[in-house]
Amino acid sequence: MYKIATLNKISPKGLERFSDKYTIIDNPEEAHGILVRSQDMHSMEFSDNLLAIARAGAGVNNIPIDLCSKRGIVVFNTPGANANAVKELVLTGILMSARNVTNAIAWTKTIKEDVSKTVEKNKSQFAGHEIKGKTLGVIGLGSIGVMVANAAESLGMRVLGYDPYMSIKSAHELSSTVAVYESLDLVLPHCDYITIHVPYMENTKEMINEKRFEMMKDGVCLLNFSRDQIVSEQDVMNALKSGKVRKYVTDFPSEQMLSMEDAICIPHLGASTKESEENCARMAVDQLMDYIENGNITNSVNFPNCSLGIITSKCRIAILNKNVPAILGKVTGILADMNINISDLNNRSKGDLAYTLIDVDSDVDEAELKKALGVNGIISARVIR
């Protein structure tokens, strides 16, 4: 029986996918797998039994990735599962900023009498702009960015994109009339609206800063549904005060930003739809089960994708290791010395880490295998039957 701990409320549509081989528990220190959404895990203790953590969502900055990698804990996320929900909210943000919707609603609620007359007399102060014909810059062309770009184009916007790491899948799905630039600095000067869809990493921290604001058009609208740290808060506040930025739509409110009249602060609703939560939960559960039962990795943020399908051999050996020369040769040599015959093998690497799946024709003693594989560079090994 595999024990799965949930650290946040996970959609029942996902949890019901677990077979009778699994039980849901409260104590993560006893778990073979953990399902999480937003809870901060950086101060948590992990047991030696923990095989994997599945994040029901895209961002994983609440999970100690480096520690998990050292311990041989595979961390999954669910890219694309919430993409439509975020796309729809981004479009909402563009339209709200274009038509001054939030300011207009706030003013309307202050009317005490003669509503129709007061509205007709004062509505002109909230006159906005149409988005048709305006230029949208999309920073980051992953699952969400591509959907935003295509949808905006269908609404009549001209779309410019930037993503130095765009995948083949994204390139295939992106509208052929979206202009993709090799430099962000070439995109910014042309945009009436700019929306951010990149992960938070050291090289994206405050990538939108004073220097970048100077490149933008006066009166640009900036949307951030990615991570708050990607935009320098002080610099965007200064840009709002000067009028360089007409509206800043952010899914990450702060005390300072709430005080800014032209900041539209949304309480982190990007993926907060019933459909999105169900999609993320299903995807997280499926990936977790496939790894636990078959050793297959799909959508891990620390280890490479690697699969041999459903186990049909006597058993399968799964080895997590550092990506250093000659490791695979050492592994196959050790198995040969143990008189273990390999029927199939898949080896993949990702940065400093690698993963090997090996199907074998005979049963394997796990304790004996782990002892034999106790060589420099091997992080962990297990036998799956």
Secondary structure, DSSP 4 states (H G I P E B T S, - for coil): -EEEEESS---HHHHTT--TTEEEES-GGG-SEEEESS---TT----TT--EEEESSS--TTS-HHHHHHHT-EEE--TTTTHHHHHHHHHHHHHHHHHTHHHHHHHHTT--S-HHHHHHHHGGGG-----TT-EEEEE--SHHHHHHHHHHHHTT-EEEEE-TT--HHHHHHS-TTSEEES-HHHHGGG-SEEEE-----TTTTT-BSHHHHHHSPTTEEEEE-S-GGGB-HHHHHHHHHHTSEEEEEESS--HHHHT-TTEEE--S-TT-SHHHHHHHHHHHHHHHHHHHHH--B-SBSSS--B---S--SSEEEEEEEE--TTHHHHHHHHHHHTTPPEEEEEEEEETTEEEEEEEESS---HHHHHHHT-STTEEEEEEE-
